Amino acid sequence: MASTRETRQQLLYQSVLDLLANKWTLPVICALEGGPERFGELQRNLHGVNPKVLTRTLRRLQEFGIVERVVYPSVPLRVEYSLTELGHSSTGPLQAILSWTENLLADSAAPSRRPRDEQLIS
């Protein structure tokens, strides 16, 4: 039987994988890699994301310590989102995953690398 510590680790791993599997996590991190952005800027830069989904994604990234939300006292309130140190440290591994995916897609376009079902149809 798994110990409580092992169970917690498994839950944490699953939570991180769920976060990374979110459609908007990687685009948000990439958008913030260039520096802090306000919500409206993020939404404009991430074509197709609705405010509710962007808010949920930013909150999850905040919970994991990847994104920081700073509220500036002004009228109207100014809120900026930026990557934390942990967030910046994630960009290298995430970029490696993107590169790997691009290579996989480029290789799979070659006839010898297509999935078996596609080869049968050709």
C-alpha positions, 0 to 999 in steps of 0.5 A: 500500500502506498504511503501518505507521502507517496500519495501526496507526491502522486497527487502533486505530479498529477496536478502539475501535469493537469496544469501543463495539459491546459490549453492556455497554460503554455501560451500564457507563460510564453506571453509573460516571458517578455515581461509583465502584462495587464489582463487586457493585453494578455487577452489581446495577445492570446487570440481566442481565449475568453476572459473566464478561461484566462482568469481561471488559467492565471489563478491556477498559475498563481496557485502553483507560484508560476505567475504573480499578480500585482495590484497597483493602487490607482483609479482605475486599479491597474493589475499586472501579471508576471512570471515568478522566478519559478515561472521563468525557470519553467520556460527552458523545459517548456521550450524544449517540449515545444521544440520536441513537438515541432520535430515530431510533427515535422518527422511525422509528415514524412511517409516513413514516419506516419502512423500505421493507420495513415500508411494503410490509407495511402 
